[in-house]
Structure formats: structure tokens, C-alpha cells
Amino acid sequence: MRRRTKKRALLLALFACAVIGTAWLFSGKSQKLPIKINYAKVEKKDICSGVTATGTIEPVTKVEVGTQVSGIISNVYVDYNSIVKKGDIIAELDRTNLISELSSSENNMNSAQVEYEYQKRNCERVKTLFDKGLVSADEYETAELAFKKAKNSYATAKFGVEKARTNLGYATITSPIDGVVLSKAIEEGQTVASSYNTPTLFTIAADLTDMRLIANVDEADIGSVQVGQNCVYTVDAFPNDQFEGKVTQVRQEPTTTSNVVTYEVVISAANPDLKLKPGLTANVTIYTLERKGVTGVSSKALRFTPNAALLGEEYTISDCDGKEKLWTLDGNRFVAHSVKAGLSNGSLTEILEGIEPGTTVVSEVSVTTNSTAKDEKMERSPFAPGPRNNKKK
């Protein structure tokens, strides 16, 4: 009998706990959770959007200086970073063989000249005799043919002299432009051969204060890149500096690397302090969309729509017609404003009409809870020390 009484008392206690828990749960749901309202301001903004790419800094004008004759380098007058002017002698080849070739060509020309003058006088004599009927036509034709051959030989010999003289001039290598020597591929005593192609002896860059950036833009972005667009870029050598430039050329020839198609875009790179060096890798942003000082607002505000179920009875909603809307909060009333949006870069959107600059609009409404503190308490390690007891003894 006593067991039944204990069992009944236990069941009654469990039922009472269940009733109390259910009442507490429902009473908690009936409580309205506080909301947090975030705002944005309609104001004058610079709206920019762009594409990114990587590229290489290089001189606008770069000339590879070579030689058209073979020989031994006898003198080198410049080194890396030497500043040169157009016409300055930068190297010389040994002239011994070239002078010999010129002398031989001049001797051949002199001999051809003597022969030419003799055949000319002979042809004139035979013609005089032929006109008087003293020689046959065959003899006259033979004399005339010999004269023409001598004339051609003399002309060929003169060309040979000019060629030898020109080759001798090539032994003196001069700078074709004003600039700076970027590379030097020879030393004194080295033999260069120009049998099949012209060897590069020096690379000279013109004014290094005026550089350019060759950027490789992906095929998906190249359609929005145009001449005249502003750019900013950085280089690893100066990570804290940002350089500016403009698109000066969009090249049409594609480059395919590992099935990735890119196009070269030329960007001006002013370099007055000579910080930028040829060959530096640059990370560039090309502003394909750029509007300065326009009325704009956070794009999140245009996506916001008040939720009556979330707001509850405390707030009212005053809607309006329009595809694009911004919402203001007037006391406890959300008021819609029909606006016309313009360009957007994703985070900012231009507002063309419908609301005045300086207006504060609602961008987001969210529910706030005090579950954070509870979660922290539940996640506290049982082995971690508790809060210090500040009670004085």
C-alpha cells in the first residue's frame, strides 16, 4: 500500500513539472523578441567598379643594338645603366679585316675603271672606222660589247667599294636613341658572328621616366575595357605605394596559355622618381565604371523590405508602388519611397531620383537575442577556473 502511494506521488510530481514547463515555454514564445535596425545614408559618393589583372612594367621605347658585320670586339665604352645620347660610340669592332676588304675593293674598282676607259675609247675608234666603211659590222659589235661589259664591271666594282666602306662604318657601333643601357651582352675580345642573324650586343631603353604597363586581361573582362579608362596598380617592390595610369591601347591579338585566353592592354606608367624598373610585376585595377560625386546609397538598402511578421504590432508599414524602393523610419512607421536606380558596383548604387541626398534609410532589420551569453556559459569547460570571488574577507 505504501509503494502505491509513493508511486502515485511521483507521477503527480512529474505531471506538475510538465505543466509548469509547458506554461513557461508558451509564455516565452509569447514574448516579443527585440529587433535591431541598421541604417544607411543617401549621400554623394564615388561609385567605381573595375577588373583586375597582372602585367609587367617595361619602357615605352626599347631598342636592341646589334652588328651587321662579324669580328672581334676591340673596345666597349658603356656598361649597365650607362646614360647615352643618340650617336654616341658604345663599342668598336677590330677593323683590320674590314680595312683590307676596303683596300681590295678599291683596287678592283681602279682596275675596272682602267678597263672601262680603254674599252670606251676603243669603241669610239671602231665606230669612227665603221662609219667610214673601213671595218665590218662584226668588229664594231664586238668592240661595243666589250665596252658594255667593262662599264658593268666598273659599276659593280664601285658598289663593292661602297659596301666595304659601309661595313667598315659598321665596325663603330653607336647608340640609335637617347636612353639608358639596360643590358650588355659582350666584352672586349669577344667574337661576334652575324652570318645568319644579327646578334644583340646592347639593349637601350629610352626615357625611363615614361614607362608603360602591359597587362594581361582575361577574355571575360576585356569587353568592358576601353582606351582612356583610369587605372591604379601596385608592385611588390613598393607595397605601400599606389601608382596611377590610363589605358592607352587595347590590343586585338589573343594570347592562349593553358587554355586561358587573355588580351594585352597597354597602360601608361609615369615614373618621374624612377621607382618603377623594367620587368617589375604589377597588380592592376582598371576602372571600367567610374562615377564621381553622384547620389548613392548602399545596395543593401535597395534590397530591404520590411517584414510585418517580424516587426509585430509595434510597427506599421506604409508601402507605395514602384519597382525599386527605399524605406525610411518615421517614428514607428516604415515609409516606402519609390526611387530610380542607376549604375551599381554591387555594394553601392546610384540613385537618380525619388529621394533627397542626406536622407537616412533603413538597410536591414534583424532579431537580437541574449543567447550568446547562455551559449558561452554552456560551452565553458568544467575544468576552467570560475570567476574570481571579489568579496573582501
Residue pairs with C-beta under 8 A, 6 or more apart in sequence:
32 312
32 314
33 367
33 368
33 369
34 367
34 368
35 310
35 311
35 365
35 366
35 367
35 368
36 365
36 366
36 367
36 368
37 329
37 362
37 364
37 365
38 362
38 363
38 364
38 365
38 366
39 360
39 361
39 362
39 363
40 297
40 298
40 300
40 301
40 360
40 361
40 362
40 363
41 297
41 358
41 359
41 360
41 361
42 295
42 296
42 297
42 326
42 351
42 355
42 356
42 357
42 358
42 359
42 360
42 361
43 295
43 296
43 297
43 357
43 358
44 293
44 294
44 295
44 296
44 357
45 293
45 294
45 295
45 296
45 348
46 290
46 291
46 292
46 293
46 294
47 289
47 290
47 291
47 294
47 296
47 343
47 344
47 345
47 348
47 349
47 350
48 287
48 289
48 290
48 291
48 345
49 287
49 288
49 289
49 290
49 345
49 346
50 285
50 286
50 287
50 288
50 289
51 217
51 218
51 221
51 224
51 225
51 285
51 286
51 288
52 283
52 284
52 285
52 286
53 215
53 216
53 217
53 218
53 221
53 262
53 265
53 283
53 284
53 286
54 215
54 216
54 281
54 282
54 283
54 284
55 213
55 214
55 215
55 216
55 233
55 265
55 267
55 281
55 282
55 284
56 213
56 214
56 279
56 280
56 281
56 282
57 211
57 212
57 213
57 235
57 269
57 276
57 277
57 278
57 279
57 280
57 281
57 282
58 211
58 212
58 213
58 214
58 278
58 279
59 179
59 182
59 205
59 206
59 207
59 208
59 211
59 212
59 278
60 206
60 207
60 210
60 211
60 212
61 177
61 179
61 205
61 206
61 207
62 182
62 203
62 204
62 205
62 206
62 278
63 176
63 177
63 179
63 203
63 204
63 205
63 206
64 200
64 202
64 203
65 90
65 173
65 175
65 176
65 200
65 201
65 202
65 203
65 204
66 194
66 198
66 199
66 200
66 201
67 93
67 170
67 173
67 192
67 194
67 198
67 199
67 201
68 167
68 170
68 194
68 198
69 93
69 98
69 167
69 170
69 171
69 194
70 191
70 192
70 193
70 194
70 195
71 93
71 94
71 97
71 98
71 171
71 191
71 192
72 93
72 94
72 189
72 190
72 191
72 192
73 91
73 92
73 93
73 94
73 186
73 187
73 188
73 189
73 190
73 191
73 192
74 92
74 93
74 94
74 95
74 188
75 91
75 92
75 188
76 90
76 91
76 184
76 186
76 187
76 188
77 88
77 89
77 90
77 91
77 92
78 84
78 88
78 90
78 91
78 181
78 184
78 202
79 181
79 184
80 181
80 182
80 183
80 184
81 180
81 181
82 90
82 180
82 181
83 179
83 180
83 181
84 90
84 175
84 178
84 179
84 180
84 181
84 204
85 175
85 178
86 174
86 175
86 176
86 177
86 178
87 174
87 175
88 174
88 175
89 172
89 173
89 174
90 173
90 174
90 175
90 181
90 202
91 173
91 186
91 201
91 202
92 171
92 172
92 173
93 170
93 171
93 172
93 173
93 192
94 171
95 168
95 171
98 164
98 167
98 168
98 171
99 168
101 164
101 167
101 168
102 161
102 164
102 165
102 167
102 168
104 164
105 157
105 160
105 161
105 163
105 164
106 161
106 164
108 157
108 160
109 154
109 157
109 158
109 160
109 161
111 157
112 150
112 153
112 154
112 156
112 157
112 158
113 154
113 157
115 150
115 153
115 154
116 147
116 150
116 151
116 153
116 154
118 150
119 143
119 146
119 147
119 149
119 150
119 151
120 147
120 150
120 151
122 143
122 146
122 147
123 143
123 144
123 146
123 147
125 143
126 135
126 139
126 140
126 143
126 144
127 140
127 143
127 144
129 135
129 140
130 136
130 137
130 139
130 140
173 201
173 202
175 204
176 204
177 204
177 206
178 206
178 207
179 204
179 205
179 206
179 207
179 208
180 204
180 205
180 208
181 202
181 203
181 204
182 203
182 204
182 205
182 278
183 202
183 203
184 201
184 202
185 199
185 200
185 201
185 202
186 192
186 201
186 202
192 199
192 201
193 199
205 278
208 271
208 274
208 278
209 270
209 271
209 272
209 274
210 269
210 270
210 271
211 269
211 270
211 271
211 276
211 278
212 248
212 266
212 267
212 268
212 269
213 231
213 233
213 245
213 266
213 267
213 268
213 269
213 282
213 284
214 264
214 265
214 266
214 267
215 264
215 265
215 266
215 267
215 282
215 284
215 286
216 255
216 262
216 263
216 264
216 265
217 225
217 262
217 263
217 264
217 265
217 286
218 260
218 261
218 262
219 254
219 261
219 262
219 263
221 288
222 250
222 262
222 263
222 265
224 288
224 289
225 247
225 250
225 265
225 286
225 288
226 247
226 250
226 288
227 247
227 248
227 249
227 250
228 246
228 247
229 246
229 247
229 286
229 287
229 288
229 290
230 244
230 245
230 246
230 286
230 287
230 290
231 244
231 245
231 246
231 247
231 267
231 284
231 285
231 286
231 287
232 242
232 243
232 244
232 245
232 284
232 285
232 287
233 242
233 243
233 245
233 267
233 269
233 282
233 283
233 284
233 285
234 241
234 242
234 243
234 282
234 283
235 241
235 243
235 276
235 280
235 281
235 282
235 283
236 280
236 281
237 275
237 277
237 280
238 275
241 275
243 269
243 276
243 282
244 270
245 267
245 268
245 269
245 270
245 284
246 267
246 268
247 265
247 266
247 267
247 286
248 266
248 267
248 268
249 265
249 266
250 263
250 265
250 266
251 263
251 264
251 265
251 266
252 263
253 263
253 264
254 261
254 262
254 263
255 261
255 262
255 263
255 264
265 286
267 284
267 286
269 276
289 343
289 345
291 342
291 343
291 350
294 342
294 350
295 350
295 351
295 352
295 357
296 348
296 349
296 350
296 351
297 326
297 348
297 349
297 351
297 361
298 347
298 348
298 349
298 363
299 344
299 346
299 347
299 348
299 349
300 363
300 364
301 326
301 327
301 361
301 362
301 363
302 324
302 325
302 326
302 339
302 341
302 349
304 327
304 362
304 363
304 364
304 365
305 325
305 327
306 315
306 317
306 327
306 334
306 362
306 365
307 365
308 317
310 365
310 367
311 317
311 334
311 365
314 332
315 332
315 333
315 334
316 332
316 333
316 334
317 333
317 334
317 336
318 333
318 334
318 335
318 336
319 336
320 336
320 337
320 338
321 338
322 336
322 338
322 339
322 354
323 338
324 338
324 339
324 340
324 341
324 354
325 336
325 337
325 338
325 339
326 336
326 337
326 339
326 351
326 354
326 355
326 359
326 361
327 334
327 335
327 336
327 337
327 361
327 362
328 334
328 335
328 337
328 359
328 360
328 361
328 362
329 335
329 362
334 362
337 354
337 355
337 361
338 354
339 351
339 352
339 353
339 354
339 355
340 351
340 352
340 353
340 354
341 349
341 350
341 351
341 352
342 349
342 350
342 351
342 352
343 349
343 350
344 350
355 361
